[in-house]
């Protein structure tokens, strides 16, 4: 089962990177399609995305990050 867990973690990190990109600029069509695909994937959970965001350095500014994404829907 380690392979599946690793796959889920990699997908979640990718989803987190897309969220970070969305914070700074609108997503391109290809990125939007990938984000939609990841949102439908049962392996990609909110908890794993949150862990990936912390892993990628969003942790200290998580509240501001969330507020910007919710307030700036694109």
PDB file with one MODEL, atoms N, CA, C and O in Angstrom:
MODEL        1
ATOM      1  N   UNK A   1       0.804  -1.207   0.000  1.00  0.00           N
ATOM      2  CA  UNK A   1       0.000   0.000   0.000  1.00  0.00           C
ATOM      3  C   UNK A   1       0.844   1.267   0.000  1.00  0.00           C
ATOM      4  O   UNK A   1       0.289   2.348  -0.193  1.00  0.00           O
ATOM      5  N   UNK A   2       2.130   1.192   0.202  1.00  0.00           N
ATOM      6  CA  UNK A   2       2.970   2.381   0.210  1.00  0.00           C
ATOM      7  C   UNK A   2       2.923   3.107  -1.121  1.00  0.00           C
ATOM      8  O   UNK A   2       2.992   4.335  -1.159  1.00  0.00           O
ATOM      9  N   UNK A   3       2.809   2.372  -2.204  1.00  0.00           N
ATOM     10  CA  UNK A   3       2.766   3.003  -3.521  1.00  0.00           C
ATOM     11  C   UNK A   3       1.534   3.892  -3.632  1.00  0.00           C
ATOM     12  O   UNK A   3       1.628   5.007  -4.145  1.00  0.00           O
ATOM     13  N   UNK A   4       0.385   3.424  -3.165  1.00  0.00           N
ATOM     14  CA  UNK A   4      -0.840   4.211  -3.226  1.00  0.00           C
ATOM     15  C   UNK A   4      -0.721   5.469  -2.359  1.00  0.00           C
ATOM     16  O   UNK A   4      -1.136   6.551  -2.775  1.00  0.00           O
ATOM     17  N   UNK A   5      -0.160   5.328  -1.166  1.00  0.00           N
ATOM     18  CA  UNK A   5       0.017   6.480  -0.286  1.00  0.00           C
ATOM     19  C   UNK A   5       0.952   7.491  -0.927  1.00  0.00           C
ATOM     20  O   UNK A   5       0.709   8.695  -0.853  1.00  0.00           O
ATOM     21  N   UNK A   6       1.999   7.020  -1.544  1.00  0.00           N
ATOM     22  CA  UNK A   6       2.938   7.912  -2.213  1.00  0.00           C
ATOM     23  C   UNK A   6       2.252   8.632  -3.375  1.00  0.00           C
ATOM     24  O   UNK A   6       2.477   9.824  -3.587  1.00  0.00           O
ATOM     25  N   UNK A   7       1.427   7.921  -4.116  1.00  0.00           N
ATOM     26  CA  UNK A   7       0.690   8.526  -5.222  1.00  0.00           C
ATOM     27  C   UNK A   7      -0.264   9.595  -4.713  1.00  0.00           C
ATOM     28  O   UNK A   7      -0.361  10.671  -5.303  1.00  0.00           O
ATOM     29  N   UNK A   8      -0.961   9.313  -3.635  1.00  0.00           N
ATOM     30  CA  UNK A   8      -1.891  10.282  -3.064  1.00  0.00           C
ATOM     31  C   UNK A   8      -1.143  11.524  -2.592  1.00  0.00           C
ATOM     32  O   UNK A   8      -1.619  12.643  -2.785  1.00  0.00           O
ATOM     33  N   UNK A   9       0.018  11.339  -1.977  1.00  0.00           N
ATOM     34  CA  UNK A   9       0.813  12.469  -1.498  1.00  0.00           C
ATOM     35  C   UNK A   9       1.302  13.321  -2.675  1.00  0.00           C
ATOM     36  O   UNK A   9       1.265  14.550  -2.613  1.00  0.00           O
ATOM     37  N   UNK A  10       1.751  12.674  -3.728  1.00  0.00           N
ATOM     38  CA  UNK A  10       2.239  13.418  -4.897  1.00  0.00           C
ATOM     39  C   UNK A  10       1.108  14.211  -5.548  1.00  0.00           C
ATOM     40  O   UNK A  10       1.299  15.363  -5.937  1.00  0.00           O
ATOM     41  N   UNK A  11      -0.060  13.601  -5.667  1.00  0.00           N
ATOM     42  CA  UNK A  11      -1.213  14.309  -6.239  1.00  0.00           C
ATOM     43  C   UNK A  11      -1.616  15.481  -5.359  1.00  0.00           C
ATOM     44  O   UNK A  11      -1.971  16.545  -5.865  1.00  0.00           O
ATOM     45  N   UNK A  12      -1.566  15.295  -4.051  1.00  0.00           N
ATOM     46  CA  UNK A  12      -1.938  16.358  -3.120  1.00  0.00           C
ATOM     47  C   UNK A  12      -0.948  17.509  -3.168  1.00  0.00           C
ATOM     48  O   UNK A  12      -1.348  18.669  -3.069  1.00  0.00           O
ATOM     49  N   UNK A  13       0.330  17.211  -3.318  1.00  0.00           N
ATOM     50  CA  UNK A  13       1.329  18.285  -3.465  1.00  0.00           C
ATOM     51  C   UNK A  13       1.079  19.060  -4.747  1.00  0.00           C
ATOM     52  O   UNK A  13       1.224  20.282  -4.773  1.00  0.00           O
ATOM     53  N   UNK A  14       0.707  18.367  -5.798  1.00  0.00           N
ATOM     54  CA  UNK A  14       0.389  19.036  -7.061  1.00  0.00           C
ATOM     55  C   UNK A  14      -0.828  19.944  -6.890  1.00  0.00           C
ATOM     56  O   UNK A  14      -0.842  21.071  -7.384  1.00  0.00           O
ATOM     57  N   UNK A  15      -1.840  19.454  -6.193  1.00  0.00           N
ATOM     58  CA  UNK A  15      -3.027  20.272  -5.927  1.00  0.00           C
ATOM     59  C   UNK A  15      -2.653  21.500  -5.096  1.00  0.00           C
ATOM     60  O   UNK A  15      -3.165  22.592  -5.341  1.00  0.00           O
ATOM     61  N   UNK A  16      -1.768  21.328  -4.121  1.00  0.00           N
ATOM     62  CA  UNK A  16      -1.328  22.446  -3.293  1.00  0.00           C
ATOM     63  C   UNK A  16      -0.567  23.473  -4.134  1.00  0.00           C
ATOM     64  O   UNK A  16      -0.746  24.678  -3.955  1.00  0.00           O
ATOM     65  N   UNK A  17       0.264  23.007  -5.033  1.00  0.00           N
ATOM     66  CA  UNK A  17       0.997  23.935  -5.919  1.00  0.00           C
ATOM     67  C   UNK A  17       0.029  24.731  -6.796  1.00  0.00           C
ATOM     68  O   UNK A  17       0.245  25.916  -7.051  1.00  0.00           O
ATOM     69  N   UNK A  18      -1.030  24.080  -7.251  1.00  0.00           N
ATOM     70  CA  UNK A  18      -2.025  24.792  -8.051  1.00  0.00           C
ATOM     71  C   UNK A  18      -2.729  25.861  -7.210  1.00  0.00           C
ATOM     72  O   UNK A  18      -3.019  26.948  -7.710  1.00  0.00           O
ATOM     73  N   UNK A  19      -2.999  25.562  -5.957  1.00  0.00           N
ATOM     74  CA  UNK A  19      -3.611  26.559  -5.075  1.00  0.00           C
ATOM     75  C   UNK A  19      -2.672  27.746  -4.854  1.00  0.00           C
ATOM     76  O   UNK A  19      -3.109  28.896  -4.822  1.00  0.00           O
ATOM     77  N   UNK A  20      -1.394  27.460  -4.703  1.00  0.00           N
ATOM     78  CA  UNK A  20      -0.414  28.531  -4.528  1.00  0.00           C
ATOM     79  C   UNK A  20      -0.346  29.393  -5.781  1.00  0.00           C
ATOM     80  O   UNK A  20      -0.258  30.618  -5.689  1.00  0.00           O
ATOM     81  N   UNK A  21      -0.387  28.764  -6.943  1.00  0.00           N
ATOM     82  CA  UNK A  21      -0.396  29.538  -8.198  1.00  0.00           C
ATOM     83  C   UNK A  21      -1.650  30.386  -8.305  1.00  0.00           C
ATOM     84  O   UNK A  21      -1.598  31.535  -8.744  1.00  0.00           O
ATOM     85  N   UNK A  22      -2.786  29.809  -7.897  1.00  0.00           N
ATOM     86  CA  UNK A  22      -4.052  30.530  -7.981  1.00  0.00           C
ATOM     87  C   UNK A  22      -4.041  31.766  -7.081  1.00  0.00           C
ATOM     88  O   UNK A  22      -4.711  32.757  -7.370  1.00  0.00           O
ATOM     89  N   UNK A  23      -3.286  31.701  -6.005  1.00  0.00           N
ATOM     90  CA  UNK A  23      -3.187  32.845  -5.104  1.00  0.00           C
ATOM     91  C   UNK A  23      -2.530  34.040  -5.811  1.00  0.00           C
ATOM     92  O   UNK A  23      -2.895  35.189  -5.563  1.00  0.00           O
ATOM     93  N   UNK A  24      -1.567  33.764  -6.686  1.00  0.00           N
ATOM     94  CA  UNK A  24      -0.818  34.852  -7.300  1.00  0.00           C
ATOM     95  C   UNK A  24      -1.332  35.271  -8.680  1.00  0.00           C
ATOM     96  O   UNK A  24      -1.107  36.401  -9.113  1.00  0.00           O
ATOM     97  N   UNK A  25      -2.007  34.373  -9.352  1.00  0.00           N
ATOM     98  CA  UNK A  25      -2.515  34.692 -10.696  1.00  0.00           C
ATOM     99  C   UNK A  25      -3.633  33.726 -11.068  1.00  0.00           C
ATOM    100  O   UNK A  25      -3.742  32.650 -10.479  1.00  0.00           O
ATOM    101  N   UNK A  26      -4.465  34.097 -12.040  1.00  0.00           N
ATOM    102  CA  UNK A  26      -5.494  33.149 -12.504  1.00  0.00           C
ATOM    103  C   UNK A  26      -4.841  31.908 -13.130  1.00  0.00           C
ATOM    104  O   UNK A  26      -3.801  31.991 -13.783  1.00  0.00           O
ATOM    105  N   UNK A  27      -5.474  30.782 -12.914  1.00  0.00           N
ATOM    106  CA  UNK A  27      -4.956  29.543 -13.496  1.00  0.00           C
ATOM    107  C   UNK A  27      -5.218  29.502 -14.991  1.00  0.00           C
ATOM    108  O   UNK A  27      -6.251  29.971 -15.470  1.00  0.00           O
ATOM    109  N   UNK A  28      -4.278  28.940 -15.712  1.00  0.00           N
ATOM    110  CA  UNK A  28      -4.462  28.730 -17.153  1.00  0.00           C
ATOM    111  C   UNK A  28      -5.462  27.603 -17.361  1.00  0.00           C
ATOM    112  O   UNK A  28      -5.760  26.846 -16.437  1.00  0.00           O
ATOM    113  N   UNK A  29      -5.964  27.500 -18.554  1.00  0.00           N
ATOM    114  CA  UNK A  29      -6.979  26.492 -18.873  1.00  0.00           C
ATOM    115  C   UNK A  29      -6.498  25.078 -18.542  1.00  0.00           C
ATOM    116  O   UNK A  29      -7.251  24.277 -17.988  1.00  0.00           O
ATOM    117  N   UNK A  30      -5.264  24.778 -18.876  1.00  0.00           N
ATOM    118  CA  UNK A  30      -4.713  23.445 -18.607  1.00  0.00           C
ATOM    119  C   UNK A  30      -4.615  23.191 -17.097  1.00  0.00           C
ATOM    120  O   UNK A  30      -4.895  22.088 -16.629  1.00  0.00           O
ATOM    121  N   UNK A  31      -4.214  24.224 -16.339  1.00  0.00           N
ATOM    122  CA  UNK A  31      -4.129  24.100 -14.891  1.00  0.00           C
ATOM    123  C   UNK A  31      -5.521  23.928 -14.275  1.00  0.00           C
ATOM    124  O   UNK A  31      -5.696  23.172 -13.319  1.00  0.00           O
ATOM    125  N   UNK A  32      -6.495  24.629 -14.826  1.00  0.00           N
ATOM    126  CA  UNK A  32      -7.873  24.482 -14.348  1.00  0.00           C
ATOM    127  C   UNK A  32      -8.377  23.069 -14.583  1.00  0.00           C
ATOM    128  O   UNK A  32      -9.036  22.489 -13.719  1.00  0.00           O
ATOM    129  N   UNK A  33      -8.073  22.518 -15.742  1.00  0.00           N
ATOM    130  CA  UNK A  33      -8.502  21.151 -16.054  1.00  0.00           C
ATOM    131  C   UNK A  33      -7.853  20.155 -15.092  1.00  0.00           C
ATOM    132  O   UNK A  33      -8.505  19.222 -14.623  1.00  0.00           O
ATOM    133  N   UNK A  34      -6.571  20.359 -14.803  1.00  0.00           N
ATOM    134  CA  UNK A  34      -5.873  19.478 -13.872  1.00  0.00           C
ATOM    135  C   UNK A  34      -6.444  19.629 -12.462  1.00  0.00           C
ATOM    136  O   UNK A  34      -6.622  18.634 -11.760  1.00  0.00           O
ATOM    137  N   UNK A  35      -6.729  20.855 -12.045  1.00  0.00           N
ATOM    138  CA  UNK A  35      -7.321  21.097 -10.723  1.00  0.00           C
ATOM    139  C   UNK A  35      -8.676  20.399 -10.615  1.00  0.00           C
ATOM    140  O   UNK A  35      -8.993  19.805  -9.584  1.00  0.00           O
ATOM    141  N   UNK A  36      -9.465  20.472 -11.673  1.00  0.00           N
ATOM    142  CA  UNK A  36     -10.770  19.798 -11.666  1.00  0.00           C
ATOM    143  C   UNK A  36     -10.591  18.285 -11.557  1.00  0.00           C
ATOM    144  O   UNK A  36     -11.301  17.622 -10.801  1.00  0.00           O
ATOM    145  N   UNK A  37      -9.653  17.752 -12.306  1.00  0.00           N
ATOM    146  CA  UNK A  37      -9.382  16.311 -12.271  1.00  0.00           C
ATOM    147  C   UNK A  37      -8.937  15.883 -10.867  1.00  0.00           C
ATOM    148  O   UNK A  37      -9.390  14.856 -10.361  1.00  0.00           O
ATOM    149  N   UNK A  38      -8.062  16.657 -10.245  1.00  0.00           N
ATOM    150  CA  UNK A  38      -7.594  16.324  -8.900  1.00  0.00           C
ATOM    151  C   UNK A  38      -8.717  16.450  -7.869  1.00  0.00           C
ATOM    152  O   UNK A  38      -8.758  15.694  -6.898  1.00  0.00           O
ATOM    153  N   UNK A  39      -9.623  17.402  -8.080  1.00  0.00           N
ATOM    154  CA  UNK A  39     -10.727  17.577  -7.128  1.00  0.00           C
ATOM    155  C   UNK A  39     -11.689  16.394  -7.158  1.00  0.00           C
ATOM    156  O   UNK A  39     -12.400  16.152  -6.182  1.00  0.00           O
ATOM    157  N   UNK A  40     -11.718  15.667  -8.247  1.00  0.00           N
ATOM    158  CA  UNK A  40     -12.583  14.495  -8.375  1.00  0.00           C
ATOM    159  C   UNK A  40     -11.901  13.210  -7.914  1.00  0.00           C
ATOM    160  O   UNK A  40     -12.554  12.172  -7.801  1.00  0.00           O
ATOM    161  N   UNK A  41     -10.605  13.264  -7.649  1.00  0.00           N
ATOM    162  CA  UNK A  41      -9.825  12.087  -7.270  1.00  0.00           C
ATOM    163  C   UNK A  41     -10.025  11.778  -5.788  1.00  0.00           C
ATOM    164  O   UNK A  41      -9.792  12.637  -4.937  1.00  0.00           O
ATOM    165  N   UNK A  42     -10.448  10.571  -5.481  1.00  0.00           N
ATOM    166  CA  UNK A  42     -10.728  10.199  -4.085  1.00  0.00           C
ATOM    167  C   UNK A  42      -9.462  10.085  -3.239  1.00  0.00           C
ATOM    168  O   UNK A  42      -9.542  10.151  -2.013  1.00  0.00           O
ATOM    169  N   UNK A  43      -8.301   9.916  -3.860  1.00  0.00           N
ATOM    170  CA  UNK A  43      -7.047   9.831  -3.104  1.00  0.00           C
ATOM    171  C   UNK A  43      -6.602  11.194  -2.580  1.00  0.00           C
ATOM    172  O   UNK A  43      -5.882  11.268  -1.584  1.00  0.00           O
ATOM    173  N   UNK A  44      -7.018  12.265  -3.237  1.00  0.00           N
ATOM    174  CA  UNK A  44      -6.608  13.617  -2.865  1.00  0.00           C
ATOM    175  C   UNK A  44      -7.604  14.147  -1.838  1.00  0.00           C
ATOM    176  O   UNK A  44      -8.735  14.498  -2.175  1.00  0.00           O
ATOM    177  N   UNK A  45      -7.170  14.198  -0.590  1.00  0.00           N
ATOM    178  CA  UNK A  45      -8.049  14.645   0.485  1.00  0.00           C
ATOM    179  C   UNK A  45      -7.654  16.041   0.953  1.00  0.00           C
ATOM    180  O   UNK A  45      -6.530  16.492   0.733  1.00  0.00           O
ATOM    181  N   UNK A  46      -8.594  16.711   1.596  1.00  0.00           N
ATOM    182  CA  UNK A  46      -8.313  18.048   2.129  1.00  0.00           C
ATOM    183  C   UNK A  46      -7.145  18.008   3.108  1.00  0.00           C
ATOM    184  O   UNK A  46      -6.301  18.904   3.124  1.00  0.00           O
ATOM    185  N   UNK A  47      -7.110  16.970   3.912  1.00  0.00           N
ATOM    186  CA  UNK A  47      -6.035  16.846   4.906  1.00  0.00           C
ATOM    187  C   UNK A  47      -4.670  16.729   4.240  1.00  0.00           C
ATOM    188  O   UNK A  47      -3.713  17.364   4.682  1.00  0.00           O
ATOM    189  N   UNK A  48      -4.567  15.927   3.186  1.00  0.00           N
ATOM    190  CA  UNK A  48      -3.290  15.798   2.483  1.00  0.00           C
ATOM    191  C   UNK A  48      -2.905  17.099   1.788  1.00  0.00           C
ATOM    192  O   UNK A  48      -1.728  17.456   1.747  1.00  0.00           O
ATOM    193  N   UNK A  49      -3.883  17.802   1.246  1.00  0.00           N
ATOM    194  CA  UNK A  49      -3.588  19.096   0.612  1.00  0.00           C
ATOM    195  C   UNK A  49      -3.094  20.078   1.671  1.00  0.00           C
ATOM    196  O   UNK A  49      -2.143  20.822   1.432  1.00  0.00           O
ATOM    197  N   UNK A  50      -3.734  20.083   2.839  1.00  0.00           N
ATOM    198  CA  UNK A  50      -3.303  20.967   3.918  1.00  0.00           C
ATOM    199  C   UNK A  50      -1.874  20.635   4.344  1.00  0.00           C
ATOM    200  O   UNK A  50      -1.066  21.542   4.544  1.00  0.00           O
ATOM    201  N   UNK A  51      -1.556  19.365   4.484  1.00  0.00           N
ATOM    202  CA  UNK A  51      -0.197  18.970   4.840  1.00  0.00           C
ATOM    203  C   UNK A  51       0.790  19.393   3.760  1.00  0.00           C
ATOM    204  O   UNK A  51       1.898  19.832   4.067  1.00  0.00           O
ATOM    205  N   UNK A  52       0.391  19.264   2.502  1.00  0.00           N
ATOM    206  CA  UNK A  52       1.266  19.665   1.399  1.00  0.00           C
ATOM    207  C   UNK A  52       1.494  21.176   1.404  1.00  0.00           C
ATOM    208  O   UNK A  52       2.602  21.634   1.125  1.00  0.00           O
ATOM    209  N   UNK A  53       0.456  21.953   1.720  1.00  0.00           N
ATOM    210  CA  UNK A  53       0.618  23.404   1.808  1.00  0.00           C
ATOM    211  C   UNK A  53       1.634  23.762   2.887  1.00  0.00           C
ATOM    212  O   UNK A  53       2.485  24.626   2.673  1.00  0.00           O
ATOM    213  N   UNK A  54       1.554  23.111   4.036  1.00  0.00           N
ATOM    214  CA  UNK A  54       2.530  23.355   5.094  1.00  0.00           C
ATOM    215  C   UNK A  54       3.924  22.924   4.638  1.00  0.00           C
ATOM    216  O   UNK A  54       4.907  23.617   4.902  1.00  0.00           O
ATOM    217  N   UNK A  55       4.009  21.789   3.961  1.00  0.00           N
ATOM    218  CA  UNK A  55       5.279  21.290   3.441  1.00  0.00           C
ATOM    219  C   UNK A  55       5.901  22.290   2.467  1.00  0.00           C
ATOM    220  O   UNK A  55       7.120  22.458   2.439  1.00  0.00           O
ATOM    221  N   UNK A  56       5.069  22.948   1.677  1.00  0.00           N
ATOM    222  CA  UNK A  56       5.554  23.906   0.686  1.00  0.00           C
ATOM    223  C   UNK A  56       5.759  25.314   1.257  1.00  0.00           C
ATOM    224  O   UNK A  56       6.126  26.232   0.522  1.00  0.00           O
ATOM    225  N   UNK A  57       5.525  25.486   2.546  1.00  0.00           N
ATOM    226  CA  UNK A  57       5.861  26.744   3.192  1.00  0.00           C
ATOM    227  C   UNK A  57       4.736  27.730   3.414  1.00  0.00           C
ATOM    228  O   UNK A  57       5.001  28.878   3.770  1.00  0.00           O
ATOM    229  N   UNK A  58       3.494  27.332   3.219  1.00  0.00           N
ATOM    230  CA  UNK A  58       2.369  28.236   3.401  1.00  0.00           C
ATOM    231  C   UNK A  58       1.981  28.345   4.877  1.00  0.00           C
ATOM    232  O   UNK A  58       1.288  29.290   5.254  1.00  0.00           O
ATOM    233  N   UNK A  59       2.400  27.426   5.698  1.00  0.00           N
ATOM    234  CA  UNK A  59       2.001  27.324   7.091  1.00  0.00           C
ATOM    235  C   UNK A  59       1.864  28.621   7.865  1.00  0.00           C
ATOM    236  O   UNK A  59       0.787  28.903   8.391  1.00  0.00           O
ATOM    237  N   UNK A  60       2.919  29.422   7.955  1.00  0.00           N
ATOM    238  CA  UNK A  60       2.835  30.641   8.775  1.00  0.00           C
ATOM    239  C   UNK A  60       1.779  31.647   8.296  1.00  0.00           C
ATOM    240  O   UNK A  60       1.313  32.469   9.086  1.00  0.00           O
ATOM    241  N   UNK A  61       1.410  31.595   7.061  1.00  0.00           N
ATOM    242  CA  UNK A  61       0.428  32.550   6.533  1.00  0.00           C
ATOM    243  C   UNK A  61      -0.840  31.849   6.044  1.00  0.00           C
ATOM    244  O   UNK A  61      -1.513  32.337   5.136  1.00  0.00           O
ATOM    245  N   UNK A  62      -1.163  30.706   6.647  1.00  0.00           N
ATOM    246  CA  UNK A  62      -2.291  29.886   6.205  1.00  0.00           C
ATOM    247  C   UNK A  62      -3.619  30.637   6.240  1.00  0.00           C
ATOM    248  O   UNK A  62      -4.403  30.529   5.296  1.00  0.00           O
ATOM    249  N   UNK A  63      -3.892  31.392   7.299  1.00  0.00           N
ATOM    250  CA  UNK A  63      -5.164  32.102   7.388  1.00  0.00           C
ATOM    251  C   UNK A  63      -5.302  33.129   6.259  1.00  0.00           C
ATOM    252  O   UNK A  63      -6.342  33.190   5.603  1.00  0.00           O
ATOM    253  N   UNK A  64      -4.267  33.927   6.032  1.00  0.00           N
ATOM    254  CA  UNK A  64      -4.299  34.931   4.960  1.00  0.00           C
ATOM    255  C   UNK A  64      -4.412  34.251   3.594  1.00  0.00           C
ATOM    256  O   UNK A  64      -5.108  34.740   2.704  1.00  0.00           O
ATOM    257  N   UNK A  65      -3.732  33.135   3.441  1.00  0.00           N
ATOM    258  CA  UNK A  65      -3.787  32.371   2.194  1.00  0.00           C
ATOM    259  C   UNK A  65      -5.213  31.911   1.917  1.00  0.00           C
ATOM    260  O   UNK A  65      -5.716  32.076   0.806  1.00  0.00           O
ATOM    261  N   UNK A  66      -5.868  31.332   2.926  1.00  0.00           N
ATOM    262  CA  UNK A  66      -7.252  30.868   2.780  1.00  0.00           C
ATOM    263  C   UNK A  66      -8.192  32.022   2.446  1.00  0.00           C
ATOM    264  O   UNK A  66      -9.048  31.900   1.570  1.00  0.00           O
ATOM    265  N   UNK A  67      -8.028  33.147   3.152  1.00  0.00           N
ATOM    266  CA  UNK A  67      -8.893  34.285   2.926  1.00  0.00           C
ATOM    267  C   UNK A  67      -8.750  34.826   1.499  1.00  0.00           C
ATOM    268  O   UNK A  67      -9.739  35.209   0.875  1.00  0.00           O
ATOM    269  N   UNK A  68      -7.529  34.855   0.994  1.00  0.00           N
ATOM    270  CA  UNK A  68      -7.302  35.358  -0.368  1.00  0.00           C
ATOM    271  C   UNK A  68      -7.949  34.437  -1.399  1.00  0.00           C
ATOM    272  O   UNK A  68      -8.544  34.910  -2.366  1.00  0.00           O
ATOM    273  N   UNK A  69      -7.835  33.129  -1.197  1.00  0.00           N
ATOM    274  CA  UNK A  69      -8.419  32.177  -2.148  1.00  0.00           C
ATOM    275  C   UNK A  69      -9.942  32.227  -2.119  1.00  0.00           C
ATOM    276  O   UNK A  69     -10.579  32.166  -3.171  1.00  0.00           O
ATOM    277  N   UNK A  70     -10.532  32.337  -0.941  1.00  0.00           N
ATOM    278  CA  UNK A  70     -11.987  32.371  -0.820  1.00  0.00           C
ATOM    279  C   UNK A  70     -12.523  33.692  -1.358  1.00  0.00           C
ATOM    280  O   UNK A  70     -13.544  33.723  -2.046  1.00  0.00           O
ATOM    281  N   UNK A  71     -11.836  34.768  -1.046  1.00  0.00           N
ATOM    282  CA  UNK A  71     -12.293  36.095  -1.479  1.00  0.00           C
ATOM    283  C   UNK A  71     -12.072  36.359  -2.947  1.00  0.00           C
ATOM    284  O   UNK A  71     -12.807  37.140  -3.552  1.00  0.00           O
ATOM    285  N   UNK A  72     -11.060  35.717  -3.542  1.00  0.00           N
ATOM    286  CA  UNK A  72     -10.712  35.978  -4.937  1.00  0.00           C
ATOM    287  C   UNK A  72     -10.974  34.811  -5.845  1.00  0.00           C
ATOM    288  O   UNK A  72     -10.066  34.318  -6.514  1.00  0.00           O
ATOM    289  N   UNK A  73     -12.218  34.364  -5.874  1.00  0.00           N
ATOM    290  CA  UNK A  73     -12.559  33.207  -6.727  1.00  0.00           C
ATOM    291  C   UNK A  73     -12.435  33.585  -8.187  1.00  0.00           C
ATOM    292  O   UNK A  73     -13.040  34.549  -8.656  1.00  0.00           O
ATOM    293  N   UNK A  74     -11.622  32.790  -8.905  1.00  0.00           N
ATOM    294  CA  UNK A  74     -11.432  32.989 -10.349  1.00  0.00           C
ATOM    295  C   UNK A  74     -11.731  31.704 -11.073  1.00  0.00           C
ATOM    296  O   UNK A  74     -11.633  31.649 -12.299  1.00  0.00           O
TER     297      UNK A  74
ENDMDL
END
